Amino acid sequence: MQHATSRRSFRLAEQVMRELSLVVAEEVADPRLAGVSITGVRLNADLSVAEALFTLPGGPAGAGEAMQAFAKAKGFLRTKVGARVKMKFVPELRFLYDEFIEEMVYARPAE
């Protein structure tokens, strides 16, 4: 996916991340998403797709279940984010487990 690089797209990605985080924390009742943190959002060049990166308090062990929960709640989340963020078209939401933080924390030292 070609990512957007404009100032506007970065601002929109931040807004989507902020609102998505709030919706997941406050309005989603699925226990598989308890404690999920949205760590970033990347928009593609035409702003039609938003990749949301997330982490879990227990690490990657529950990532599969969280992905299933996000797939089930995708329409609800898109509707809620669309109501909160002023965009002509609300992007399709895709969810990916963010391995970057784990790689930083558990990275092996250079030998």
C-alpha atoms as an extended CHARMM CRD file, in Angstrom:
* protein
*
       111  EXT
         1         1  MET       CA              0.0000000000        0.0000000000        0.0000000000  PROA      1               0.0000000000
         2         2  GLN       CA              1.4030000000        3.3860000000       -0.9850000000  PROA      2               0.0000000000
         3         3  HSD       CA              1.1830000000        5.6510000000        2.0550000000  PROA      3               0.0000000000
         4         4  ALA       CA              0.1520000000        9.2790000000        1.9340000000  PROA      4               0.0000000000
         5         5  THR       CA              2.8800000000       11.7940000000        2.6920000000  PROA      5               0.0000000000
         6         6  SER       CA              1.1080000000       15.1500000000        2.7120000000  PROA      6               0.0000000000
         7         7  ARG       CA              0.6890000000       17.2940000000        5.7850000000  PROA      7               0.0000000000
         8         8  ARG       CA             -3.0870000000       16.9140000000        5.5360000000  PROA      8               0.0000000000
         9         9  SER       CA             -2.8890000000       13.1270000000        5.4480000000  PROA      9               0.0000000000
        10        10  PHE       CA             -0.6680000000       13.0630000000        8.5480000000  PROA      10              0.0000000000
        11        11  ARG       CA             -3.1450000000       15.3030000000       10.3610000000  PROA      11              0.0000000000
        12        12  LEU       CA             -6.0690000000       13.0920000000        9.3140000000  PROA      12              0.0000000000
        13        13  ALA       CA             -4.1910000000        9.9590000000       10.3770000000  PROA      13              0.0000000000
        14        14  GLU       CA             -3.6320000000       11.4850000000       13.8220000000  PROA      14              0.0000000000
        15        15  GLN       CA             -7.3230000000       12.3890000000       14.1000000000  PROA      15              0.0000000000
        16        16  VAL       CA             -8.4150000000        8.9080000000       13.0330000000  PROA      16              0.0000000000
        17        17  MET       CA             -6.0020000000        7.3650000000       15.5550000000  PROA      17              0.0000000000
        18        18  ARG       CA             -7.2370000000        9.5710000000       18.3900000000  PROA      18              0.0000000000
        19        19  GLU       CA            -10.9270000000        8.9630000000       17.6820000000  PROA      19              0.0000000000
        20        20  LEU       CA            -10.4740000000        5.2460000000       17.0230000000  PROA      20              0.0000000000
        21        21  SER       CA             -8.6340000000        4.9250000000       20.3450000000  PROA      21              0.0000000000
        22        22  LEU       CA            -11.5030000000        6.6290000000       22.1600000000  PROA      22              0.0000000000
        23        23  VAL       CA            -14.1770000000        4.5240000000       20.4720000000  PROA      23              0.0000000000
        24        24  VAL       CA            -12.3400000000        1.2680000000       21.2160000000  PROA      24              0.0000000000
        25        25  ALA       CA            -11.7730000000        2.2650000000       24.8520000000  PROA      25              0.0000000000
        26        26  GLU       CA            -15.2250000000        3.6950000000       25.5570000000  PROA      26              0.0000000000
        27        27  GLU       CA            -17.7540000000        2.0370000000       23.2610000000  PROA      27              0.0000000000
        28        28  VAL       CA            -16.5360000000       -1.4480000000       22.3350000000  PROA      28              0.0000000000
        29        29  ALA       CA            -17.6490000000       -4.0910000000       24.8280000000  PROA      29              0.0000000000
        30        30  ASP       CA            -15.8210000000       -7.0710000000       23.3090000000  PROA      30              0.0000000000
        31        31  PRO       CA            -13.5240000000       -8.5350000000       26.0130000000  PROA      31              0.0000000000
        32        32  ARG       CA            -11.0080000000       -9.5730000000       23.3390000000  PROA      32              0.0000000000
        33        33  LEU       CA            -10.2590000000       -5.8640000000       22.8660000000  PROA      33              0.0000000000
        34        34  ALA       CA             -9.8590000000       -5.0450000000       26.5600000000  PROA      34              0.0000000000
        35        35  GLY       CA             -6.7270000000       -2.9920000000       27.0560000000  PROA      35              0.0000000000
        36        36  VAL       CA             -5.9720000000       -2.6390000000       23.3490000000  PROA      36              0.0000000000
        37        37  SER       CA             -3.9310000000        0.4460000000       22.4680000000  PROA      37              0.0000000000
        38        38  ILE       CA             -4.0300000000        1.9930000000       19.0100000000  PROA      38              0.0000000000
        39        39  THR       CA             -0.3910000000        2.9600000000       18.4220000000  PROA      39              0.0000000000
        40        40  GLY       CA             -0.6370000000        4.4550000000       14.9590000000  PROA      40              0.0000000000
        41        41  VAL       CA             -2.6910000000        4.9090000000       11.8040000000  PROA      41              0.0000000000
        42        42  ARG       CA             -1.3250000000        4.9970000000        8.2690000000  PROA      42              0.0000000000
        43        43  LEU       CA             -3.4880000000        6.2930000000        5.4180000000  PROA      43              0.0000000000
        44        44  ASN       CA             -2.8990000000        5.2920000000        1.8180000000  PROA      44              0.0000000000
        45        45  ALA       CA             -2.2770000000        7.9000000000       -0.8890000000  PROA      45              0.0000000000
        46        46  ASP       CA             -5.9440000000        8.4350000000       -1.8070000000  PROA      46              0.0000000000
        47        47  LEU       CA             -7.1020000000        8.2660000000        1.8610000000  PROA      47              0.0000000000
        48        48  SER       CA             -9.4160000000        5.3230000000        1.1410000000  PROA      48              0.0000000000
        49        49  VAL       CA             -7.7040000000        2.8430000000        3.4890000000  PROA      49              0.0000000000
        50        50  ALA       CA             -6.5060000000        3.3550000000        7.0530000000  PROA      50              0.0000000000
        51        51  GLU       CA             -4.1930000000        0.7640000000        8.5820000000  PROA      51              0.0000000000
        52        52  ALA       CA             -4.5360000000        0.9120000000       12.3570000000  PROA      52              0.0000000000
        53        53  LEU       CA             -1.6480000000       -0.5280000000       14.3610000000  PROA      53              0.0000000000
        54        54  PHE       CA             -2.4280000000       -1.8830000000       17.8190000000  PROA      54              0.0000000000
        55        55  THR       CA             -0.7650000000       -3.4990000000       20.8200000000  PROA      55              0.0000000000
        56        56  LEU       CA             -2.1110000000       -5.6540000000       23.6250000000  PROA      56              0.0000000000
        57        57  PRO       CA             -1.2250000000       -5.6070000000       27.3190000000  PROA      57              0.0000000000
        58        58  GLY       CA             -0.3520000000       -9.3280000000       27.2380000000  PROA      58              0.0000000000
        59        59  GLY       CA              1.7950000000       -9.1300000000       24.1280000000  PROA      59              0.0000000000
        60        60  PRO       CA              1.2240000000      -10.8730000000       20.8200000000  PROA      60              0.0000000000
        61        61  ALA       CA             -0.4300000000      -13.9700000000       22.3350000000  PROA      61              0.0000000000
        62        62  GLY       CA             -3.9380000000      -12.5290000000       21.9310000000  PROA      62              0.0000000000
        63        63  ALA       CA             -3.3370000000      -10.7840000000       18.6090000000  PROA      63              0.0000000000
        64        64  GLY       CA             -5.2920000000      -13.3670000000       16.6070000000  PROA      64              0.0000000000
        65        65  GLU       CA             -8.3640000000      -13.0200000000       18.7980000000  PROA      65              0.0000000000
        66        66  ALA       CA             -8.0750000000       -9.2400000000       18.7300000000  PROA      66              0.0000000000
        67        67  MET       CA             -7.8950000000       -9.3190000000       14.9170000000  PROA      67              0.0000000000
        68        68  GLN       CA            -11.1140000000      -11.3780000000       14.8590000000  PROA      68              0.0000000000
        69        69  ALA       CA            -12.7870000000       -8.9070000000       17.2190000000  PROA      69              0.0000000000
        70        70  PHE       CA            -11.6730000000       -5.9680000000       15.0740000000  PROA      70              0.0000000000
        71        71  ALA       CA            -12.9940000000       -7.7350000000       11.9560000000  PROA      71              0.0000000000
        72        72  LYS       CA            -16.3630000000       -8.1720000000       13.6600000000  PROA      72              0.0000000000
        73        73  ALA       CA            -16.4910000000       -4.5430000000       14.8690000000  PROA      73              0.0000000000
        74        74  LYS       CA            -15.0300000000       -2.9700000000       11.7100000000  PROA      74              0.0000000000
        75        75  GLY       CA            -18.3260000000       -1.5040000000       10.4370000000  PROA      75              0.0000000000
        76        76  PHE       CA            -19.2710000000       -0.1270000000       13.8480000000  PROA      76              0.0000000000
        77        77  LEU       CA            -15.8310000000        1.4450000000       14.2830000000  PROA      77              0.0000000000
        78        78  ARG       CA            -15.8720000000        2.9710000000       10.8090000000  PROA      78              0.0000000000
        79        79  THR       CA            -19.2970000000        4.5120000000       11.4370000000  PROA      79              0.0000000000
        80        80  LYS       CA            -18.2310000000        5.9640000000       14.7980000000  PROA      80              0.0000000000
        81        81  VAL       CA            -14.9450000000        7.3470000000       13.4470000000  PROA      81              0.0000000000
        82        82  GLY       CA            -16.7990000000        8.8300000000       10.4630000000  PROA      82              0.0000000000
        83        83  ALA       CA            -19.1590000000       10.6750000000       12.7950000000  PROA      83              0.0000000000
        84        84  ARG       CA            -16.2300000000       12.1640000000       14.7310000000  PROA      84              0.0000000000
        85        85  VAL       CA            -13.7470000000       12.9980000000       11.9420000000  PROA      85              0.0000000000
        86        86  LYS       CA            -14.7550000000       15.4060000000        9.2000000000  PROA      86              0.0000000000
        87        87  MET       CA            -13.8190000000       13.6470000000        5.9600000000  PROA      87              0.0000000000
        88        88  LYS       CA            -15.5940000000       13.4300000000        2.6430000000  PROA      88              0.0000000000
        89        89  PHE       CA            -15.1770000000        9.6450000000        2.6580000000  PROA      89              0.0000000000
        90        90  VAL       CA            -14.4650000000        7.5070000000        5.6950000000  PROA      90              0.0000000000
        91        91  PRO       CA            -11.5360000000        5.1700000000        4.9860000000  PROA      91              0.0000000000
        92        92  GLU       CA            -11.8040000000        1.3980000000        5.1450000000  PROA      92              0.0000000000
        93        93  LEU       CA            -10.2460000000        0.2520000000        8.4220000000  PROA      93              0.0000000000
        94        94  ARG       CA             -7.6260000000       -2.4960000000        8.5020000000  PROA      94              0.0000000000
        95        95  PHE       CA             -6.0210000000       -3.6530000000       11.7230000000  PROA      95              0.0000000000
        96        96  LEU       CA             -2.4540000000       -4.8900000000       12.1680000000  PROA      96              0.0000000000
        97        97  TYR       CA             -0.6230000000       -5.9570000000       15.2950000000  PROA      97              0.0000000000
        98        98  ASP       CA              2.2210000000       -3.5070000000       15.9680000000  PROA      98              0.0000000000
        99        99  GLU       CA              5.3930000000       -5.5330000000       16.4700000000  PROA      99              0.0000000000
       100       100  PHE       CA              7.6850000000       -2.4970000000       16.5380000000  PROA      100             0.0000000000
       101       101  ILE       CA              7.3980000000       -1.8750000000       20.2810000000  PROA      101             0.0000000000
       102       102  GLU       CA              8.0820000000       -5.5160000000       21.0940000000  PROA      102             0.0000000000
       103       103  GLU       CA             11.0600000000       -5.5330000000       18.7880000000  PROA      103             0.0000000000
       104       104  MET       CA             12.4280000000       -2.4830000000       20.6040000000  PROA      104             0.0000000000
       105       105  VAL       CA             11.8460000000       -3.8970000000       24.0720000000  PROA      105             0.0000000000
       106       106  TYR       CA             12.9680000000       -7.4580000000       23.4250000000  PROA      106             0.0000000000
       107       107  ALA       CA             15.5730000000       -6.8530000000       20.7390000000  PROA      107             0.0000000000
       108       108  ARG       CA             18.7850000000       -8.7180000000       21.1960000000  PROA      108             0.0000000000
       109       109  PRO       CA             21.8680000000       -6.5870000000       21.6350000000  PROA      109             0.0000000000
       110       110  ALA       CA             24.2130000000       -6.4190000000       18.6820000000  PROA      110             0.0000000000
       111       111  GLU       CA             26.9670000000       -8.9870000000       18.9010000000  PROA      111             0.0000000000
